[in-house]
């Protein structure tokens, strides 16, 4: 019985997982050997960032459970895995505080005209420029998984109106003034001064924010994307900025990563870009390992893991999402 790891573990993390599963062989494949060793795994914990021959994994018929070390699952939810009996669970919500902080950095950077101040600083120009406020605005959150719910909790004290949409509009957080099903997205866009994207990437959300959707947004609004780059059609975003339909965009993710040096987004002073670092944390590997061990003990004890995913939708139902109180 073998557990194969593929995230940046240290020896102490491997030992911690071994303690949680004392009768199992634990192998740290790393990105260098994950394609080679994945067909030999009964359990896979991690996130392969290199190409994996999933057909070979499925033909081996050994893999029973994937515990992703990321919230996004496009790295493993290939058609064969979706159609198989392999159980998949995610890290949804595990790094929600960090994603929220990254969202704040982009949002307040745009509101307080940080890109223009940075440019002036490089020229040693001490000039005042107009700024904007968050207070009094309507903020719309698209996707109320772990990240969306954390954002709602952290944003509410800012004296704003807070609205959201989700595929499963259940268990409405007390911070929300309105909670809509996903098919009322355009209604949310029409009322929002700021739109925060925290939704998963799947066949329903890929390219969701295109030219037509940008036209539904309030003129002069801001878009912040800390979800997946491919939920936004980048050329249409550029056009929406050019036309003034959007006043600015904060992007931790882009349609193609890394963002091409030729992209018009780089030079636009109304755009802030960070290189997909929203979930970065000095404790990321520690927290990932702690969570993996919680789920390992559940799985080996005959219980279903937290964050088990609806493989067609690509994310877990809110009722099975891990919360700190579930520890």
Order of alpha helices (4+ residues) and beta strands (2+ residues): beta-alpha-beta-alpha-beta-alpha-beta-alpha-beta-alpha-alpha-beta-alpha-beta-beta-alpha-beta-alpha-beta-alpha-beta-beta-alpha-beta-beta
